[in-house]
């Protein structure tokens, strides 16, 4: 669990799952009134720092297409790109 606080109040959080060197962000949420202030950037920085010291080599947050044309907007896809997520194919190792 990662959280961003301002003045003792949590305004953003993320729930992640770590399995070996793979991390999945299952939930990420920021308070709407603080999104324009960049509240998500320190949250993603926390996650990135943890991933680096933990040896994470792959991180996912839903499907790349999720959020596309959501309510007529592609906001989630735009946000994913803005913080460094890129579409990729994962192959199962046998």
Buried (B, 14 or more C-beta within 10 A) or exposed (E): EBEBEEEEEEBBBBEBEBEEEEBBBEEBEBBEEBEEEEBBBBBBEBBBEBBEEEEBEEBBBBEBEEBEEEEEEBEBBEBBEEBEBEEEEEEEEE
